[in-house]
Amino acid sequence: MFSNIKWKPWRFYEVIPGRMKIALALMALVLLVGGAWFYQAQSHFLRRGSYDDLAAIAQLKVDQIAQWRAERLGDAAVLMESPFLAEAVARFMKDPQSGDTEKMLARFRSLKKNYHYDAVLLMDAGGKVRLSLSGHLAPLHEMAKQALTAAFRERRPVMTDLYVFPGEYDAHLDVVAPVFVENSDSGAPIGAILLQSNAKQFLYPLIQSWPLPSRTAETLLVRRDGEAVLFLSDLRHQKGTAFRLRIPLSRKDLPAVMTVLGQQGVVAGKDYRGIEVLSALKAVPDTPWFMVAKIDASEALSVMRRESVFILALFFGLFVIGAAAMGMVWQRNEKALYRSLLETETARRKSEERYRITLMSVGDGVITSDVSGRVEQLNPVAEALTGWQQAEAFGKPVEEVFRIINEETRRPKAKMTTKPAPLGSMPAMYTLSLLPWR
């Protein structure tokens, strides 16, 4: 029966000893605590990595915008510092029909083509448009007028904020290059060159590009507009929102609101769709703008969810391996125990068989009994002396099986001598002999 022992994993917990159950429980506890710690550490690491990526992207975008603005102001500074342009503008202001008109238009066409400006205008000191490539001499936008005044006052190129002409959809941004008499510090202004950029040509693509593959990530350009935050660029998930989407400052869970209220760095919140997002907030230097680089939390933390599944599988696998190893050790020990028992049982049965053969072959009548004196075996001599068969006598008291009565006295004539039982589990043995009656 011991040789048919088989490993049955589903009954493992039922048959394992208590000490092994305690060991399994401790191993499970250690793995659970270790897994929870590792998961928290990985979660913090991945979240920190997402925030670092967002902060780096936000900084990259801010640096690109700052560089783009510096290049536009640099173009204006070159124009402002050109004595030949100042002389040509002065002559044009005195006589618009002079030969300098075509030269300036040619210069304007070169600026538009090579520096990708949407329009180039010449204005007089009063802010009136006097010359343009398109021939359109419409009044300036209010922001351009304010920039012109600041440029004359500060005697340097000035850039406007983003704005939209009434009735149009495209946002523009202007750089005003003031022109002074003899280009001196004390000279009076004689006019200005206005370089107009369409935000869709460079600024918006720069803002909206994302350096990594992503389903939900985007960068936004916003500014404060009274008691609301105004979105200056189109959104990835809502088109046509530039200069049209305003969200009240009371929505303080929005990263766009947080940044216009002065918060910087990495934050968690909800975006304009009401979706949980991770964001990096950054102010754009020398502008009223704020950059928001954001990504849906579900995407940013998807790696963490995959890692959690991996961690769970890893520690479950470790538990299974540990349990299997303990089970194999336990099974090996059990097999060794059963093998030892089998060998002992085999030896006992061989000993009993030898004993039985010896018992059956002796010339005396022999009866064996258990410790309570009940018959277990009779050899053939004992069967002949007692008249009992082995099957009939089994389990009966020895006194009942073997009684010899004297004919005269009616007293027992036979006496039984008892030999000590063999060591181990051997039963008691009685040797029967007929003795003279005294």
Wavefront OBJ file of the C-alpha trace (Angstrom):
o trace
v 0.000 0.000 0.000
v 2.930 2.344 0.575
v 4.310 1.849 -2.901
v 1.257 3.479 -4.534
v 1.750 6.898 -2.927
v 1.269 9.642 -5.535
v 1.777 13.415 -5.436
v -1.605 15.166 -5.482
v -1.147 18.945 -5.404
v -4.810 19.659 -4.760
v -4.643 17.685 -1.509
v -1.296 19.138 -0.495
v -2.662 21.583 2.053
v -4.923 18.928 3.606
v -2.157 16.513 4.403
v 0.826 18.723 5.168
v 1.787 19.028 8.828
v 1.126 22.136 10.873
v 4.748 23.288 10.883
v 4.817 23.332 7.103
v 1.549 25.273 7.018
v 3.119 27.862 9.303
v 6.184 28.006 7.035
v 3.968 28.500 3.988
v 2.015 31.228 5.755
v 5.239 33.016 6.738
v 6.571 32.722 3.196
v 3.307 34.122 1.811
v 3.460 36.986 4.318
v 7.070 37.803 3.427
v 6.258 37.739 -0.286
v 3.134 39.846 0.253
v 4.984 42.482 2.259
v 7.926 42.416 -0.140
v 5.612 42.617 -3.150
v 3.673 45.538 -1.658
v 6.917 47.388 -0.925
v 8.279 46.682 -4.393
v 5.009 47.780 -6.001
v 5.000 51.041 -4.055
v 8.622 51.668 -4.961
v 7.948 50.959 -8.636
v 4.779 53.059 -8.564
v 6.690 56.005 -7.119
v 9.509 55.492 -9.597
v 7.178 55.337 -12.627
v 5.066 58.284 -11.479
v 8.234 60.273 -10.823
v 9.451 59.293 -14.274
v 6.202 60.497 -15.872
v 6.454 63.802 -14.037
v 10.089 64.203 -15.039
v 9.203 63.560 -18.685
v 6.392 66.114 -18.556
v 8.616 68.694 -16.870
v 11.336 68.146 -19.474
v 8.859 68.497 -22.346
v 7.329 71.638 -20.846
v 10.785 73.143 -20.423
v 11.677 72.159 -23.987
v 8.577 73.896 -25.344
v 9.199 77.012 -23.284
v 12.790 77.140 -24.493
v 11.672 76.725 -28.106
v 9.137 79.529 -27.774
v 11.719 81.762 -26.111
v 14.162 81.035 -28.923
v 11.498 81.715 -31.560
v 10.630 85.034 -29.925
v 14.297 85.962 -29.679
v 14.747 85.279 -33.391
v 11.764 87.479 -34.284
v 13.059 90.269 -32.066
v 16.507 89.767 -33.572
v 15.073 90.242 -37.077
v 13.461 93.476 -35.912
v 16.690 94.658 -34.262
v 18.599 94.175 -37.527
v 16.041 96.338 -39.333
v 16.084 98.960 -36.608
v 19.863 99.229 -36.655
v 20.189 99.494 -40.419
v 21.176 103.118 -41.367
v 20.324 102.449 -44.997
v 16.781 101.417 -44.092
v 16.378 104.458 -41.840
v 17.447 106.761 -44.700
v 15.128 105.021 -47.152
v 12.189 105.288 -44.715
v 12.925 108.960 -44.145
v 12.944 109.652 -47.901
v 9.761 107.631 -48.386
v 7.966 109.545 -45.656
v 8.869 112.822 -47.402
v 8.124 111.561 -50.927
v 6.194 108.251 -51.315
v 6.857 108.355 -55.047
v 10.632 108.245 -54.630
v 12.622 105.375 -56.008
v 13.092 103.920 -52.529
v 9.588 102.404 -52.533
v 10.469 99.480 -54.760
v 13.672 98.861 -52.840
v 11.759 98.634 -49.556
v 9.100 96.379 -51.071
v 11.846 94.108 -52.355
v 13.322 94.012 -48.840
v 9.874 93.233 -47.438
v 9.400 90.348 -49.904
v 12.757 88.938 -48.899
v 11.780 89.054 -45.218
v 8.458 87.354 -45.887
v 9.972 84.618 -48.019
v 13.089 83.813 -46.036
v 11.826 84.390 -42.509
v 8.266 83.161 -43.081
v 6.396 86.283 -42.038
v 2.747 86.561 -42.915
v 2.960 90.292 -43.659
v 5.452 93.184 -43.536
v 4.159 96.741 -43.036
v 5.651 100.218 -42.864
v 3.994 102.685 -40.466
v 4.589 106.334 -39.812
v 5.209 107.815 -36.369
v 1.454 108.212 -35.853
v 0.790 104.510 -36.372
v -0.780 104.798 -39.821
v 0.092 102.061 -42.312
v 1.893 103.648 -45.249
v 3.236 100.642 -47.179
v 2.526 96.905 -47.356
v 3.229 94.051 -49.710
v -0.456 93.330 -50.195
v -1.303 96.966 -50.747
v -3.853 96.668 -47.934
v -3.519 99.681 -45.609
v -6.074 98.744 -42.927
v -5.730 100.200 -39.415
v -3.567 98.338 -36.916
v -4.929 96.085 -34.239
v -5.041 97.651 -30.801
v -2.237 95.404 -29.565
v -0.020 96.505 -32.471
v -0.712 100.128 -31.595
v 0.286 99.525 -27.989
v 3.469 97.768 -29.117
v 4.290 100.685 -31.449
v 3.945 103.177 -28.591
v 6.161 101.038 -26.342
v 8.763 100.619 -29.115
v 9.019 104.382 -29.663
v 9.179 105.022 -25.930
v 11.740 102.327 -25.095
v 13.644 102.687 -28.400
v 13.798 98.911 -28.952
v 11.851 96.211 -30.807
v 8.661 95.163 -29.036
v 6.565 92.032 -29.580
v 2.807 91.936 -29.181
v 0.767 89.266 -27.476
v -1.186 86.815 -29.604
v -4.387 88.327 -30.958
v -7.115 87.655 -33.485
v -8.480 90.254 -35.905
v -12.236 90.754 -35.616
v -14.028 88.403 -37.981
v -10.957 86.185 -38.499
v -9.935 82.831 -37.015
v -6.155 82.893 -37.294
v -4.115 84.238 -34.392
v -1.286 86.652 -35.147
v 1.717 88.004 -33.347
v 3.591 91.182 -34.384
v 7.081 92.519 -33.843
v 7.517 96.286 -34.165
v 10.955 97.625 -35.186
v 11.074 101.424 -34.587
v 12.998 103.610 -37.027
v 14.596 106.847 -35.806
v 16.162 109.824 -37.467
v 19.843 109.058 -38.006
v 19.262 106.021 -35.772
v 20.568 107.982 -32.775
v 19.576 107.814 -29.138
v 18.088 111.325 -29.276
v 16.589 111.161 -32.752
v 12.843 111.426 -33.212
v 10.923 108.408 -34.542
v 10.049 108.595 -38.217
v 8.225 105.310 -38.500
v 8.355 101.589 -37.803
v 8.481 98.237 -39.574
v 5.892 95.707 -38.447
v 6.691 92.013 -38.935
v 3.511 89.954 -38.630
v 3.562 86.193 -37.947
v 0.667 83.789 -38.313
v 0.615 81.499 -35.272
v -0.426 78.534 -37.432
v 2.764 78.718 -39.478
v 5.234 78.040 -36.689
v 4.124 78.771 -33.131
v 1.149 76.411 -33.008
v 2.966 73.486 -34.659
v 5.823 74.025 -32.232
v 3.449 73.970 -29.273
v 1.375 71.023 -30.439
v 4.214 68.668 -31.392
v 5.038 65.979 -28.817
v 8.501 64.415 -28.848
v 7.296 60.930 -27.824
v 4.591 58.606 -29.179
v 1.416 59.163 -27.175
v -2.345 58.755 -27.535
v -3.366 61.563 -25.196
v -0.418 63.870 -24.508
v -0.544 67.516 -25.559
v 0.868 70.932 -24.726
v -1.349 73.954 -24.250
v -0.663 77.663 -24.300
v -2.920 79.659 -21.977
v -3.141 83.050 -20.351
v -5.357 84.761 -17.847
v -8.295 86.705 -19.248
v -10.080 88.468 -16.408
v -11.682 85.836 -14.197
v -11.112 83.066 -16.699
v -8.286 81.197 -18.334
v -8.137 81.662 -22.111
v -6.788 78.857 -24.303
v -4.532 80.416 -26.946
v -3.866 77.291 -29.010
v -6.040 74.575 -30.490
v -6.482 71.457 -28.415
v -5.788 67.890 -29.415
v -9.160 66.612 -28.271
v -11.247 69.678 -29.173
v -10.673 71.485 -32.444
v -11.253 75.173 -33.120
v -10.786 76.203 -29.488
v -7.995 78.803 -29.853
v -9.234 82.122 -28.432
v -12.693 80.574 -28.007
v -12.426 78.324 -24.978
v -12.553 80.045 -21.622
v -12.801 78.286 -18.281
v -13.557 80.199 -15.070
v -10.839 80.457 -12.450
v -13.169 78.779 -9.973
v -12.239 75.444 -11.600
v -9.162 75.091 -9.459
v -8.760 71.389 -10.230
v -7.722 72.262 -13.799
v -3.947 72.518 -14.357
v -4.576 75.452 -16.747
v -6.298 77.343 -13.924
v -3.611 76.332 -11.429
v -0.824 77.786 -13.552
v -2.455 81.154 -14.253
v -3.034 81.445 -10.511
v 0.692 81.080 -9.948
v 1.323 77.372 -9.467
v 4.338 75.847 -11.209
v 5.853 72.397 -11.442
v 4.154 69.010 -11.759
v 0.563 68.487 -10.630
v -2.305 66.029 -10.927
v -5.782 67.229 -11.799
v -8.518 67.193 -14.428
v -8.315 68.754 -17.867
v -10.948 70.570 -19.940
v -12.616 67.187 -20.683
v -12.903 66.248 -17.016
v -10.280 63.501 -17.462
v -7.676 62.766 -14.784
v -4.304 64.002 -16.059
v -0.717 64.493 -14.952
v 0.657 67.919 -15.907
v 3.760 70.064 -15.854
v 3.177 73.820 -15.558
v 5.662 76.420 -16.747
v 5.515 80.184 -17.305
v 6.909 81.478 -20.608
v 9.469 84.223 -19.824
v 8.675 87.812 -20.888
v 5.105 86.880 -21.855
v 1.722 86.526 -20.131
v 1.635 82.946 -21.404
v 1.778 79.682 -19.510
v 2.710 76.297 -20.874
v 0.794 73.192 -19.782
v 2.252 69.830 -20.795
v -0.175 67.087 -19.874
v -1.011 63.429 -20.428
v -3.956 61.318 -19.354
v -3.201 59.547 -16.084
v -4.540 56.309 -17.534
v -1.860 56.381 -20.234
v 0.928 57.688 -18.013
v 0.294 54.980 -15.432
v -0.467 52.191 -17.902
v 3.134 51.083 -17.568
v 2.612 50.913 -13.817
v -0.453 48.703 -14.313
v 1.525 46.413 -16.580
v 4.335 46.403 -14.031
v 1.851 45.570 -11.261
v 0.600 42.561 -13.221
v 4.200 41.482 -13.762
v 5.000 41.982 -10.076
v 1.909 40.032 -9.048
v 2.802 37.209 -11.428
v 6.422 37.271 -10.247
v 5.633 36.996 -6.560
v 2.869 34.461 -7.167
v 5.379 32.441 -9.161
v 7.887 32.727 -6.317
v 5.246 31.525 -3.865
v 4.334 28.600 -6.108
v 8.001 27.694 -6.574
v 8.632 27.950 -2.837
v 5.541 25.911 -2.028
v 6.489 23.339 -4.655
v 10.004 23.114 -3.232
v 8.645 22.635 0.287
v 6.177 20.092 -1.065
v 8.924 18.180 -2.800
v 10.985 18.119 0.395
v 7.957 17.028 2.397
v 7.076 14.384 -0.188
v 10.635 13.071 -0.179
v 10.593 12.854 3.621
v 7.199 11.149 3.563
v 8.373 8.665 0.972
v 11.445 7.949 3.064
v 9.215 7.443 6.118
v 6.825 5.183 4.225
v 9.756 3.255 2.782
v 11.091 2.729 6.294
v 7.668 1.610 7.506
v 7.347 -0.703 4.526
v 10.701 -2.255 5.249
v 9.758 -2.698 8.922
v 6.410 -4.199 7.982
v 8.039 -6.531 5.487
v 10.574 -7.630 8.070
v 7.801 -8.163 10.614
v 5.772 -10.255 8.209
v 8.813 -12.357 7.325
v 9.490 -12.842 11.033
v 5.877 -13.825 11.622
v 5.987 -16.246 8.711
v 9.136 -17.866 10.076
v 7.516 -17.975 13.501
v 4.370 -19.556 12.064
v 6.391 -22.178 10.198
v 8.348 -22.959 13.359
v 5.150 -23.066 15.361
v 3.493 -25.495 13.009
v 6.478 -27.824 12.917
v 7.184 -28.367 16.645
v 6.146 -31.635 18.316
v 4.424 -30.013 21.306
v 1.017 -28.495 21.255
v 1.332 -24.736 21.122
v -1.353 -22.091 21.486
v -0.634 -18.381 20.977
v -2.861 -15.659 22.317
v -3.067 -11.939 22.479
v -2.333 -9.998 25.640
v -5.856 -10.600 26.914
v -5.516 -14.369 26.710
v -7.639 -14.994 23.621
v -6.546 -17.568 21.121
v -4.872 -16.463 17.950
v -3.156 -19.578 16.643
v -3.085 -23.353 17.269
v -0.567 -25.660 15.749
v -1.699 -29.074 14.510
v -0.601 -30.816 17.764
v -2.672 -28.348 19.802
v -5.647 -28.894 17.481
v -5.329 -32.678 18.114
v -4.996 -32.251 21.891
v -7.863 -29.770 22.250
v -10.172 -30.913 19.519
v -10.569 -27.320 18.365
v -9.823 -26.175 14.871
v -7.933 -22.965 14.292
v -10.983 -21.187 12.830
v -13.238 -22.296 15.730
v -10.819 -21.466 18.510
v -9.732 -18.049 17.224
v -10.702 -15.347 19.680
v -11.865 -17.640 22.472
v -10.262 -17.711 25.924
v -7.434 -20.200 26.223
v -9.116 -21.907 29.261
v -12.163 -22.611 27.139
v -10.183 -24.186 24.326
v -7.970 -26.475 26.448
v -9.419 -28.202 29.560
v -8.507 -31.797 30.694
v -10.567 -33.237 33.593
v -9.469 -36.133 35.860
v -11.969 -38.942 35.752
v -11.902 -39.533 39.533
v -11.691 -36.087 40.946
v -13.120 -34.157 38.005
v -10.372 -31.697 38.467
v -8.137 -30.296 35.751
v -5.348 -32.750 35.079
v -3.356 -30.820 32.461
v -1.132 -27.954 33.394
v -0.045 -25.200 31.017
v 3.366 -23.776 31.124
v 3.796 -20.260 29.755
v 6.776 -19.007 27.826
v 7.410 -15.261 27.654
v 6.252 -13.604 24.464
v 8.978 -12.641 21.980
v 10.161 -9.088 21.844
v 8.136 -6.659 19.801
v 4.507 -7.271 19.109
v 4.532 -11.080 19.298
v 1.540 -12.551 21.154
v 1.757 -14.759 24.251
v 2.546 -18.411 23.616
v 1.413 -21.402 25.601
v 3.115 -24.819 25.346
v 0.822 -27.683 26.274
v 2.069 -30.876 27.800
v 0.427 -33.755 29.678
v 1.981 -34.038 33.133
v 1.444 -36.763 35.737
v -1.330 -35.888 38.108
v -0.317 -35.499 41.717
l 1 2 3 4 5 6 7 8 9 10 11 12 13 14 15 16 17 18 19 20 21 22 23 24 25 26 27 28 29 30 31 32 33 34 35 36 37 38 39 40 41 42 43 44 45 46 47 48 49 50 51 52 53 54 55 56 57 58 59 60 61 62 63 64 65 66 67 68 69 70 71 72 73 74 75 76 77 78 79 80 81 82 83 84 85 86 87 88 89 90 91 92 93 94 95 96 97 98 99 100 101 102 103 104 105 106 107 108 109 110 111 112 113 114 115 116 117 118 119 120 121 122 123 124 125 126 127 128 129 130 131 132 133 134 135 136 137 138 139 140 141 142 143 144 145 146 147 148 149 150 151 152 153 154 155 156 157 158 159 160 161 162 163 164 165 166 167 168 169 170 171 172 173 174 175 176 177 178 179 180 181 182 183 184 185 186 187 188 189 190 191 192 193 194 195 196 197 198 199 200 201 202 203 204 205 206 207 208 209 210 211 212 213 214 215 216 217 218 219 220 221 222 223 224 225 226 227 228 229 230 231 232 233 234 235 236 237 238 239 240 241 242 243 244 245 246 247 248 249 250 251 252 253 254 255 256 257 258 259 260 261 262 263 264 265 266 267 268 269 270 271 272 273 274 275 276 277 278 279 280 281 282 283 284 285 286 287 288 289 290 291 292 293 294 295 296 297 298 299 300 301 302 303 304 305 306 307 308 309 310 311 312 313 314 315 316 317 318 319 320 321 322 323 324 325 326 327 328 329 330 331 332 333 334 335 336 337 338 339 340 341 342 343 344 345 346 347 348 349 350 351 352 353 354 355 356 357 358 359 360 361 362 363 364 365 366 367 368 369 370 371 372 373 374 375 376 377 378 379 380 381 382 383 384 385 386 387 388 389 390 391 392 393 394 395 396 397 398 399 400 401 402 403 404 405 406 407 408 409 410 411 412 413 414 415 416 417 418 419 420 421 422 423 424 425 426 427 428 429 430 431 432 433 434 435 436 437 438
